[in-house]
Amino acid sequence: MTTTSKIWLSEYPRPHSTQHPDPRTPFNHPNPNPVTGASSGLGLAMTEHLLAKGATVIATLRTPSALAHLASKYPPSQLSVLPLDVSQRAQVAAAFAHAKAKFGRLDVVFNNAGANILGEVESLMYMGGGEEGYMEGARRAFDANFWGAVYVSAEAVRFFREVNPGGCGGRLLQMSSTLGVVGRPGAGVYAASKHALDGFSDSLAQELDPSWNIKVTIICAGPFRTPFVSTNQWWPEQHPACASPDSAASKFREYLSNPPPIFAEPAEGVKAVERLVHIEDPLLRFPLHVIAADRMRDRARQLNEDADRYES
């Protein structure tokens, strides 16, 4: 793997910035840090990283037994493991009620839970048998990636404003992807869910009164060696119209099936995320990998070119 300095955009705050660490909201504060989707990938890496530093963590996931190895290692006073399907609004509300009853305060919410859904549009629509094809699974994934994030976001904002001491606020970290910046062939539904999360989070950030001291950051993650590209990866049967090995969709399937060395380790990614919460005035969009920064520039360039072409 290439060195950390070549992968992470982790130099924030930059040398010319007047930003400084805010002592009220770092991960090393004794108040708990909820992590949704803690069973694998960046969610698991964040949970392990925070626990190793002595932080208190509320880890939520659909199958709590997946964290049995951590529950046996850390006391309940440091690690709370809760069952949670973020697409179920009542379960999300119950998780925050648990946090209020047990701890009384939250500083950082890592809104990471989601589901993978890949496949070309026609593969999802017309393959797999039945009238729905693979679309039922696509809808479930969208519910988790978007509506689940909406439910968690709303509860987090309310908690930061109404439960935390006045003016303390909190940090809401929205786990997105480069696919929330630019789409890729074979990832239309997943990209749509992350684009939706980006637009929602952008709007939410503008709705927050500055006096609440609530900060929202959309983490645009680049390529990581997570279950998204390994054991839990799921591709539907490919539609014949998309099946040429020379098609863009087939090449993207090959890219994810055989990750190149630029794919980074989650343990390194969460260190950069931790540094992010120490910035008093954080970025709205944080590129978590040099590839993510490149995709953001690509998108900006495309928009500028389209605007210039229209004006001409």
C-alpha positions in Angstrom: 0.0 0.0 0.0 1.2 3.5 -0.7 2.2 5.7 2.2 -0.3 7.5 4.3 1.0 10.9 3.2 0.3 10.1 -0.4 -3.3 9.0 0.3 -4.8 11.1 3.0 -5.9 14.8 2.7 -5.3 15.0 6.5 -3.4 18.3 6.8 -6.4 20.2 7.9 -6.3 22.8 9.3 -4.0 24.2 6.7 -1.1 26.3 7.8 -2.7 29.6 6.8 -5.9 28.8 8.7 -7.0 30.4 11.9 -8.9 27.2 12.9 -8.0 25.6 16.2 -9.1 22.5 18.1 -12.5 22.9 19.9 -12.1 21.2 23.3 -15.8 20.6 23.6 -16.2 18.2 20.7 -13.2 15.9 20.0 -13.6 12.1 20.1 -11.4 12.0 23.2 -14.1 13.7 25.3 -15.6 11.3 27.8 -19.1 11.7 26.4 -20.2 8.8 24.1 -19.8 8.8 20.3 -22.6 6.9 18.4 -21.4 4.9 15.4 -24.0 3.5 13.1 -23.2 0.6 10.8 -20.5 -0.5 13.2 -20.3 -4.2 12.1 -17.7 -3.8 9.3 -15.7 -1.4 7.1 -15.2 2.1 8.3 -17.8 1.8 11.0 -16.0 -1.1 12.6 -12.6 0.6 12.2 -14.0 3.7 13.8 -15.4 1.7 16.7 -12.1 -0.1 17.3 -10.1 3.1 17.0 -12.1 5.0 19.5 -12.2 2.2 22.0 -8.5 1.8 21.8 -8.1 5.5 22.6 -10.3 5.1 25.7 -13.3 6.9 24.2 -16.9 5.9 25.0 -18.8 4.4 22.0 -22.4 3.6 21.3 -22.1 1.1 18.4 -25.3 0.3 16.5 -25.7 -2.4 13.9 -28.3 -4.8 12.7 -26.6 -7.9 14.2 -25.1 -7.0 17.6 -23.4 -10.4 17.8 -21.0 -9.2 15.2 -19.3 -7.1 17.9 -19.1 -9.9 20.5 -15.3 -9.8 20.4 -15.4 -6.1 21.4 -18.2 -6.5 23.9 -16.1 -9.1 25.8 -13.1 -6.8 25.8 -14.5 -3.5 26.9 -16.8 -2.8 29.8 -20.5 -1.7 29.3 -19.5 1.7 30.7 -17.3 2.3 27.6 -19.1 0.3 24.9 -22.8 0.0 24.4 -23.9 -2.2 21.5 -27.4 -1.7 20.3 -29.4 -3.4 17.6 -30.5 -0.9 15.0 -31.9 -1.0 11.5 -31.6 2.7 10.5 -34.3 2.4 7.9 -36.8 1.9 10.8 -37.5 5.4 12.2 -38.8 4.1 15.6 -35.6 2.1 16.1 -33.5 5.2 15.5 -35.5 7.2 18.0 -35.2 4.4 20.5 -31.4 4.4 20.1 -31.1 8.1 20.8 -33.5 7.7 23.8 -31.1 5.0 25.1 -28.2 7.4 24.7 -30.1 10.2 26.6 -31.0 7.9 29.5 -27.6 6.3 29.9 -25.2 9.1 29.1 -27.2 12.4 28.9 -24.9 13.9 26.2 -23.5 13.2 22.7 -20.7 15.1 21.0 -20.1 13.3 17.7 -22.5 11.1 15.6 -20.8 9.1 12.9 -23.7 8.5 10.5 -22.2 5.6 8.7 -24.8 2.8 8.3 -25.8 1.9 4.8 -26.2 -0.9 2.2 -24.4 -1.8 -1.0 -26.4 -2.0 -4.2 -24.5 -2.3 -7.5 -25.6 -3.2 -11.0 -26.5 -1.6 -14.3 -29.9 0.0 -14.5 -31.2 -2.7 -16.9 -29.6 -5.5 -14.9 -31.4 -4.3 -11.8 -34.7 -3.8 -13.6 -34.9 -6.8 -15.9 -32.7 -9.6 -14.5 -33.2 -11.8 -11.5 -36.7 -13.1 -12.3 -40.1 -11.8 -11.3 -41.7 -8.5 -12.1 -39.4 -6.6 -9.7 -36.1 -8.1 -10.8 -33.5 -6.8 -8.3 -35.4 -3.6 -7.6 -36.8 -4.7 -4.2 -33.2 -5.0 -3.0 -32.4 -1.7 -4.6 -35.2 0.0 -2.7 -34.1 -1.5 0.6 -30.6 -0.2 0.0 -31.9 3.3 -0.9 -34.0 3.2 2.3 -30.9 2.5 4.4 -28.5 4.9 2.6 -30.8 7.8 2.4 -33.9 7.6 4.6 -31.9 5.9 7.4 -29.4 8.7 7.3 -32.2 11.2 7.4 -33.7 9.6 10.5 -30.3 9.6 12.3 -29.6 13.2 11.2 -32.9 14.5 12.5 -32.5 12.8 15.9 -28.8 13.9 16.2 -29.7 17.6 15.5 -32.5 17.5 18.0 -30.3 15.8 20.6 -27.4 18.3 20.1 -29.8 21.2 20.5 -32.2 20.1 23.2 -30.4 17.5 25.3 -26.8 18.7 25.3 -26.0 21.7 27.5 -26.9 25.0 25.7 -24.5 26.1 23.0 -22.4 22.9 23.2 -23.9 21.6 20.0 -22.2 18.6 18.3 -20.7 17.2 15.1 -22.7 15.2 12.6 -20.5 13.2 10.2 -22.3 12.0 7.2 -20.6 9.0 5.5 -20.9 9.5 1.8 -18.7 8.4 -1.2 -17.1 9.6 -4.4 -20.2 8.1 -5.9 -22.1 10.9 -4.2 -20.0 13.3 -6.2 -19.9 11.6 -9.6 -21.8 8.5 -10.8 -20.1 5.4 -12.2 -21.5 2.8 -14.7 -23.0 0.0 -12.7 -23.6 2.0 -9.6 -26.6 4.1 -10.5 -28.8 3.4 -7.5 -26.0 3.5 -5.0 -24.8 6.8 -6.5 -28.3 8.2 -6.5 -28.6 7.4 -2.7 -25.3 9.2 -2.0 -26.2 12.2 -4.2 -29.5 12.4 -2.3 -27.6 12.3 1.0 -25.3 15.1 -0.2 -28.2 17.3 -1.2 -30.0 16.6 2.0 -26.9 17.3 4.2 -26.1 20.5 2.3 -29.7 21.8 3.0 -29.6 20.6 6.6 -26.4 22.5 7.3 -28.0 25.7 6.0 -31.0 25.2 8.3 -29.0 25.1 11.5 -28.9 28.3 13.6 -25.2 29.2 14.3 -26.0 29.6 18.0 -26.7 25.9 18.2 -23.1 25.1 17.4 -24.0 22.1 15.3 -21.6 21.3 12.5 -22.4 18.9 9.5 -19.7 17.4 7.4 -20.2 15.1 4.4 -17.3 12.7 4.2 -16.7 11.8 0.6 -14.8 8.5 1.0 -12.6 7.2 -1.8 -11.7 3.6 -2.3 -11.2 1.5 0.8 -10.7 -2.2 1.4 -14.1 -2.8 3.0 -16.9 -5.3 2.5 -18.2 -3.1 -0.2 -15.5 -4.5 -2.4 -14.9 -7.9 -0.8 -17.0 -10.5 0.9 -20.4 -8.7 0.9 -20.2 -7.3 -2.6 -23.2 -8.2 -4.6 -23.6 -7.9 -8.3 -26.9 -8.9 -10.1 -26.7 -11.0 -13.2 -25.6 -8.7 -16.0 -28.0 -7.8 -18.7 -26.9 -8.9 -22.1 -26.9 -5.3 -23.4 -24.3 -4.4 -20.8 -22.3 -7.6 -20.9 -19.5 -6.7 -23.4 -16.1 -7.0 -21.6 -15.2 -3.7 -23.2 -18.3 -1.8 -21.8 -17.7 0.8 -19.1 -19.9 -1.1 -16.8 -18.0 -4.4 -17.2 -14.7 -2.5 -16.6 -16.1 -1.0 -13.4 -17.1 -4.5 -12.2 -13.6 -5.7 -12.9 -12.1 -2.7 -11.0 -14.1 -3.4 -7.9 -13.6 -7.2 -8.1 -9.8 -6.8 -8.2 -9.0 -3.7 -6.1 -5.7 -2.0 -7.0 -3.1 -1.0 -4.4 -4.6 2.5 -4.2 -7.5 1.0 -2.2 -6.7 2.1 1.4 -7.2 0.5 4.8 -10.2 1.6 6.9 -7.9 1.9 10.0 -6.0 4.8 8.3 -9.2 6.5 7.1 -10.8 6.8 10.5 -7.6 8.6 11.8 -8.2 11.3 9.3 -11.9 11.5 10.3 -10.9 11.9 13.9 -8.6 14.8 13.0 -11.6 16.4 11.2 -13.7 16.8 14.4 -10.9 18.9 16.0 -11.5 21.6 13.5 -13.7 24.4 14.9 -15.0 25.4 11.5 -14.9 22.2 9.4 -15.4 21.7 5.7 -18.9 20.9 4.5 -17.4 18.2 2.2 -14.3 16.3 3.3 -12.4 14.3 0.7 -11.3 11.1 2.5 -8.7 9.9 0.0 -6.8 11.6 -2.8 -9.1 9.9 -5.3 -12.1 11.6 -3.6 -10.4 15.0 -4.0 -9.8 14.2 -7.7 -13.4 13.3 -8.2 -14.5 16.5 -6.6 -12.3 18.5 -8.9 -13.6 16.4 -11.9 -17.1 17.3 -10.9 -16.3 21.0 -10.5 -14.5 21.0 -13.9 -17.5 19.4 -15.6 -19.9 21.9 -14.1 -17.8 24.8 -15.1 -17.4 23.4 -18.7 -21.1 22.9 -19.0 -21.8 26.5 -17.7 -19.2 28.0 -20.1 -20.6 26.0 -23.0 -24.1 27.2 -22.3 -23.0 30.9 -22.0 -21.1 30.6 -25.3 
